[in-house]
Amino acid sequence: MTEPAAHSAHWAAQKERGSFTLMWLTAFGLRRLGRRPMTPVLYVVVFYFFVFGRRARRNVRQYQNYLAAWSGRPELRATLRSVFGQFMAFGDSLLDRLEVWRGTLPLRDVQLHDPSGMRARLLKSTHGGRGEILVGTHLGNLDVCRALADLGEQVPLNVLVHTSQVAHFNRLQSAAGDHQLRLLQVSEMDAALMLELSQRLDRGEWLAIAGDRVPLHDGRRVTVDFLGHPAPFPQGPWLLAGLLRCPVNLMFCLKIDGRYQIHLEPFMDAPAWDRSQREAIIRNWVQRYADRLAQKCLLAPRQWFNFHAYWQTLETSDPTGEADAHPRRVAP
Amino acid sequence: MNMETAVTGHALEQEIAQLIIDTLNLEHLSATDIPIDQPLFGDGLGLDSVDALELALALQKRYAIRIESDVKEARRHFATIASLAAFVEAQRAACAG
């Protein structure tokens, strides 16, 4: 439950220690006891964060109201129940995540929608061929995409994770019994990292990276319309794609009617830019991504697991005067 | 520096200037238009950090060298065409053993 404990403004700057302990206990309990006895514990933990996470509640409410207005579906408007529902969905996704790490979530039950045969390309890419980029999202539960690798062989997939989360994740994962994921720690999409990633792609490795979260100290962002309001998105995945002329695919993993569905969609075959119009081209790609993301939000409206202020650049005019107008500019 | 290496160095500088032009689509320029000691970034040629990456990737490919990912060092090597040529020369020597 790291994210709902949003006491400070930016997700990367949040104090996660207390919530981490709770999560570790949940992981430990899950491993020892299994899911069923842990479920009531989870309810209590989620309720705790719901009650005390005032800012997270406000952010969820904002998201739900934006989604309702953007889609013209008033039934999606935020109520106390629907906001709590989103907190519970996050708790539920955590249980699923821990089960994936333990290897006890039956991955056979995961439906794969992969019309372009992407999974086959991924599994083949160690035997020659160039890597591709998978842009993921915090909508839904990306950990379940481990199902992609469920062939018993090492899949050449690198997952970029923000540094502040990695240490906790690694500890949690070993608590839950998983040691396989290849995580790359990232604090900033800088030149050094780009060069390293380009070499991995050339070796046929794939790269999974979130497309919807702006790292704290990363100046490369672009603001596009998302659910009817301007929101900052990272440029990193798209810069990489353009620089390396590397195909980009989108990856969504949503729980629909109690079952996970993985959607793999080709997004760009051969991204290229004209140098003089680079900014505009990247903005164009990101806007297309944001539009696609918004469509997917309608498939699983409560699985938007960004509990920080997503549209916070707008909040300079926020009448509540919260002090988080530009938290991303805060010096380290 | 004897005459021969000076000529080779000059040829390499021209080559790198051309590589910059090709990589970054600076079609309005020719290799001789870029003074070898003109700053490539900022006020000089006006390249930015994404251009630098594009250039680094092209150099790696062209000269089969490995550009280490130390950003401060890279900034120094990428300052001008002259410094880039010297860097490529040194890297090639190092890679050749």
Interface residues (C-beta under 8 A of the other chain):
Chain A: D190 A191 A192 L193 M194 L195 E196 S198 L239 L243 L244 D274 R275 R278
Chain B: L24 N25 S49 V50 D51 A52 L53 E54 A56 L57 Q60 I67 S69 D70 V71 A74
